[in-house]
Amino acid sequence: MSETIESFLTAAHRTFVEVTRRAPDYFDGRPLRASDPPAGSARAVAAALGVRLSAVAAREFTAVDDLLDRRRHADVTGGAGRTDPADVTRDPGDSGPAGDWERWRRRRDRRGAVRAARAAHLARAMDRRVARHSGRAVRYRAGGRGPLLVLLTALGHTDEVWYPLADRLLPGRRVVMWDAGETGPYGQTWTLAGQLADFDAVLAAEGADRCDVIAWCSGAQIAVEYAHRRPQAVRAAVLLHGSYPRAGSDPSSAYERNLGAVCASVAAHPERAARALRALGGEAVPVPLPRDEHLAAVEVLARTPPGLDAVLRRPFRDARALAGYSRQLTELWRHPLPAAAPGVAPLLSLGAELDRVAAPEPPAALVPLLTAGHGLLVGATHYSMLERPEVVAAVCGAFLDDPHPGQPAAGGPREVRWSTAAAPITPSNSSGPSARSAPSTRK
């Protein structure tokens, strides 16, 4: 299919929205670049987005331009760059002369706002259920019909991190999710054994003996442990931006190294929690973007999307929360990753190119378990399920529909780079010159 102005503008609009959410003035004085755009697209981009489009060779692309390029080709080929049916729904008058492109943009913005509002209120549409074990009540949400899919969140966090992704995965699946357990019936720290017991209890409450799993951050290690200990219970699992215990030779982020040290100190001396919170500081304030366009493009994509502070800072909400989180994380990271074993479910790992929380590359001990491979979301951060739920849903949905071991099928989203024999997972102990040297309360 040949590229049309509308398909090009669809990719440009996605990129424009993602960038300007983080820096509303990013395109003031900065163009959007593309190679061989369709005739008339410069006028359409200017009318719809108020941005100047420059036709240049790919070697002149910034990270933002590269993201647009990947998306426009995904749109043309029918790839997962536009998996949401709302993205391809057209109405009379959606496109046309320059005056109509502004209207087209307004319609897309309204459509996106409706989708975001629906995801934000997803919890109200799901059933509230309770699973019980050992004197503990696990309150979880469930919705939809079909194969059971467990969304396993990180320690210290609530199921709110899953709403945009769950909204896209619900059709054809029974989705369950719950807040990560923090304390047990008698106030004790809820350890790895407790998290696994919660998992068992939810499956029992659902009357299920098997499930698929998508797990995020420290939840990924819990998912690996569960798949190893209950090989018959997990059909397939996606490990999203996993954070794991790492040997000295493993790739790790500055955030992971410093967070581990802070949590170990607070776990041993809980009275240090208040001082540690003060040292960690408050909400991060974005620094001005670099003057260099290539550095500015990387930095704007690496910023955490606004409006997520309350969700992402939950483990650091007060000294008591930090003390409990520190005990949990320290205990979890004392458990080495299990060795590969026959019968364990296919595991797919997804990292993010601009992740400054978890290292984009998995630790060496995990690589033999990744029978379905490892991919990197280009230009994405640790919070891809919140900022690019349509892409994550496409990748996860395709894998869970056909979770056979082996490299992912060709033709998936071009926003993902897969490790292959020609381009293997390459460990690196550096997370980049702009990574934080100390953890921030933005998680």
N, C-alpha and C positions, 0 to 999 in steps of 0.2 A: 504494500500500500504506500502511495506517495505521501510525503509529509504535506499537510495543509497548514494554513495560517492558524486555524483553530487548534490543531494538535500541538503546534509549536507554542502557541500562547498558553495552552493548558500547562505545559511543562514550565514555561516562564512564570506563570502565576504561582504555581506551587513553590518555586524557588524564591520568588519575590516575597511571598507571605512568610516563609520560614526565616528569611534574612531580616526583614523589617520588624518582625516580632522582637528580635534581639537588639536591633539597632535601627530605629525608625528613620534615621537620616542617612543610612548607609549609602543609598543611591543618589544622594545630593552631590553631584559632581563626579560620581562614578558610573560608568556605563555597564550595561550587561553585554557580554560578548558571545558570539556564536559564529560557527563556520557555516557558510552556505545556507543562511536562513531562507525560508520561502519568500518569494517576491511579495512585497506588501507588509511583511511582518514588522518592519521597523515602525511603520505608521500605526499598526495595531498595538504594539507594545507601548508606544508613546501615548496613545489614546486611552488604553486600558489601565496602564500602570504608572504612567508619568515618568517613564525611564527611557533613556537613550539607548538604542541597540546598535552595537558596532559589529560589523562583519569582519572577522579576523581569522587568521590561521590558529589551529588548536594549540600551537606552541606558545601563544600569547595568553592562554586561558589562566585565570585565577582559579582557586578552589571552588568559588561560587559558580563560575562559568562552566567548570568541569561537571559540577552537579547538574546544571541545566542540560548540558550535552548528553549526559547519561539518561536523564529523564525524557528528553525529546525522542531519543531513539527507542526507549522502552514504550513510549506512547504509540509510536508509529507501528511497531511490531506487535502491538497488543500484549506487551509484557506486563509484569506486575507493577509497573510504575503507575498504573491507573486501574487498580482492581476494584475500586468502589464504583458501583453502578451509577451513583450520583454524579461521578465525574464525567460520564459519557452521556448523560441525559441532556437532550437538546430541546429547546423550545423555539418556535418561530420568532425571528428577530434577535436570536442570541448572537449572531455574527452578521457582518456586512460591512458597509462603509465605516470610516473612522468614527463617526458619531455613535455607531451602535456598539463599538468595542467597549466603551465605558459602561454601557448598560450590561454587556456580557460580564464584565468584571463584578459589577454590583450583584448580579444574580449568583455568581459563584461565591462571593463573600457571604451572602445570605445563606446559601446552601451549606457552606462550611460552618457558619455560626449555629445553624440548626443541628448539624451533626455533633458539634462540640457540646451543645447544651444537652442533647440526648445522652451523650456519653457521661457528662457530669452528673446527670440524674439517674444513671443506670441502676444504682443501688436500690432505688425505689421500685424498680420494675422486677427485681429479683426476689426470690423467696428467702426469708430469713429462717435458717434451720439450726438445730443444735445437735452436736455429736458428743457423747459422754464416755469418759473412761477414767478410771482411777480417781474418782471424786472430782474430776475436772470437766467443765462444760466448754466445748469448742464451738463458738458461734460462727457460722459460715453463711455465705450467700450462694445461692444456686439458681440457675435459670437455663432455659432451653431444653431441647430433647435431642438425643442421639448419643454417640460415644462420649464417655466421660472424659473431660479435660480439666485437670487441676492446674490452677495458676498459683504458683508458690512464690510468695514475696520474700524480701530480704528481712533479716533480723531487725527489729526495732521499727518496722514499717507496717502500714495498714494496707488493706486491699484496694485502697483508692488509687494506687499507682497503676492498677490494671484496667480502669474503666474504659479508656479509649480503645484499647486492644480487645478487651472482652466484648465490647459492642460489635466489633467486626468479626469475632470468632463465634459468636452465639448461634448464628444460623446453621442448623445441622449438627450442633453439638450440645451436650449438657455441660455447662461451665460451672465450676465451683471455685471459690476463693475465700480466704480468711486472713485475718490479721495475724502476723507472726506472734506466737506465744512469748510472753515476757516473764511471767511468774507462775508457779504452780499453786495447788490448793492451799499450801501452808506458807506462801510467800517466798519459797525458794526460787533461785534462778532457774529458768526453764532451759535445760541443756539440749544438746543434739538428740539424746534419747527421748526427751519430751517432745521435740518437734516431730520425730519419726512416729511416736505414739499418737500424736494429733492426726497425722496423715492416715494412719491405720483406722482411727476412729471415724474420720470423715468418709473413707471408703466404705466402712461397715454401715454407717448411717445411710449412705446412698444405695446400699445393697449391691455394691459393685466389687468384683474381684480383680478388675483390670482398669487401667486408665492411661491416658496420655498426660504429659507434664510439660509446662513451660515454666521455667524458674529463673528468677532475676537476682543478680548480685550474690550475696552470701547464700541466698536460697538455692543457687545452683549447686553448691557443695552439698546441701541437704538433699537435693534431688539425686545427685550421684550416689550418695550413701544409701538412699532409699532404693534406687534401682539395683544397687549391688546386693543389698540385704533381702530385698523382695523381688527377685528377678521375674517371678510370675505375675507380679502386680503392675509392672510398668511396661506398656507396649512400646512407647517411644518417648523421648524427651528432648526438648530444646533448652540449651543452657545459654541464657541471654545476659551478656556482659558479666559473666561469672567472676567472683572474687574468691580466691582459694588460698590455702596455706602454700607457701612457696619456699623452695630451697634457695640458698644464696646464689646459685647459678641461674635461677629462673628469671624470666622477665617480670618486673613488678613496677608499679607506678610509684611516684613519690608519695602520693596520697596513701596508698596501701602501707608503705613502709612506715610513714609517720603515724598513721592511724593505729597500726599495730603496736607501736611503741607507747602511744598515749593510752590505749585501752589496757595494755599490760600493766602500766603504772597505776591506773585507776582501779583495775581489778584487784591488785595487791593492796592498794591503799585507797579505799572508797572515799576517805575524807579529802582526797585531792580532787574530787570531781568538780566542785565549784570553782576551784582555781584553774582547772583544766578548761572549763567552759569559758572563763574570762580570757585565757590564753588563746583559745580557738577563735574568739572574736564573734561579732554579730554577723548580720547578713553581708554577703559579699557585694561590694559596689563595683560595677563594671568600670574598668579603666578605659580611657580613650583608646580608640583603635589606632594601630600604627599608621604612619603616613604611607608606608610602602603598601601598594595595593595587594600584592600577593600575601603579605603577612596579615593585612587587615581582613582579607577574605577567610583565611584560616581561623583567625581569632573570632570573627563574628559567628562562624559556624560552631566553634567550640564553646560558645557561651551557653549557659543553662537557660532554657526558655523561661520568660518571666511568669510570675503568678503561681509558682510551684513551691515557694519557700516553706509554707506551713506543712506541705506533704513531705518534702525532702529533708527538712530539719527535725523531723519527729524524734529520732534517737538522741538529739541534742536539745530537747525542749527545756530541760532543767537538769540540775545536778543528780537527782535521783534517777532520772531516765538514763543519763550518761553512765552512771555507776552500773546499772543493770545491763545496759548494752555492752559495756566493757567486759563484764564477766562472761556474757554470752559469746561475744566474738572471740575472746581469748580462749575460751573452752573449745569453740568450734575449730579454731585454727590449730589447736593442739592435735587434732585428729588428722593423720596423713590421708591423702586420697587413696581409695582402695585400688588394688591392682586389677588389671583386666582379667575377666573370668568368662568362661563360656556361659551362654544363656542370658547375659545382660542385654538389656534393650538397646537398640540403636540410639546413639547420642549425637546430636548436632549442636555445635558450638557457634554462637554468633557474638562477635565482638564489635567494637566501634572504633573507627580510625582516629577519632578525636576524643576518646574516653580519657578523662583525667581523674577518674576515680579508680577503676579497675584497669589493669594492664590489658591492652588489646589482644595480646597473645596469651594462650593458655600455658600453664606450667607444664614442664616436661612429663610429669607423672600422669597428667590428664590425657596427653596426646594419644596413647595407645587405646584409650577408652572411646575416643571420638570416631566411631566406626562410620558415621555419616559425614565427617569432615568438619572444617572450621571456616567461617566466612567473616569478612569485615564489612560493616556498613560504611560506605564512603561518606566522609564529611559529617558523620553522626557522633553523638555523645552517649554517655552512660544512660541516658533517659530516652532512648529511641522509641520505646513503647508509648511514650507520652508525646513525643514530637513527630514521629513518623509511624503511627500505628498502622497505616494502610500498607506500608512496605513490610513491616514486621509480620503483620497478619498474612500477607501473601506468601512470605517465605515459610512461616510456621505452618500455615494451612496446607501448602503443597507438600511439605515434608511429612506432616502427620497423616495426610491422605495416602501416602506411599512411603512408609518409613524403612525402606530396605537399606541395609548397609551399603556403603560406597559413596563416591563423590556425588554431590547434587547434580540433578539433570541440567543440561545446558538450556539456555533460554530463559533463566530466571531474571529477577530484577537486576538491571545493570548497576544499581546502587550498591550491590554486594560484590566484593572480590573474594573468590574462593581460593583456598590453598590447594595446590596441585603438585604433582611430581615436578613440574617445571618451575612452579613458584610455591615452594613449601612454606610452612610456618617457620619463621625465622626468629628465634628468641633474641631479645634485646633488653638490656638492663636499663635503658634510658626511655623515659616517657616523653621526651622532647624538652626543648629549652624553656617552653612556656608553662610546663606543668607546675602545679603548686608544690612548694616545698614543705608545706604543713597542711593538715586537714582543716577544712573550713566547715562551719556548721551548716553549710548548704548540702552536706552529705557527700 
